[in-house]
């Protein structure tokens, strides 16, 4: 069986600092030690773009060769120009850190409008239900 696991936020978590530090340690161990981890999606609010904790986490995933993608959320709440800038800034960061794991892919989505959700659903569905190899 395959599972989707939602890990606690590492940036804007509404919890005491010690609790967030413990979460970060557990997340790091989980990500490093999960040999069967197929994909990790980092959710980033497009209104803010990549923040320092996001960049640190992306670097961590690169260091440990964790396959990952970035999901820019709430794209309906920013202008097309700001979205373009956010995607370009995210792409530039990935290029600068030499992201090596097939991308990673950047998904821009709006749950409220459904924008970009089909592509994200398709990739998650493919991860959960991969095609059976033909003999």
Order of alpha helices (4+ residues) and beta strands (2+ residues): alpha-beta-alpha-beta-alpha-beta-alpha
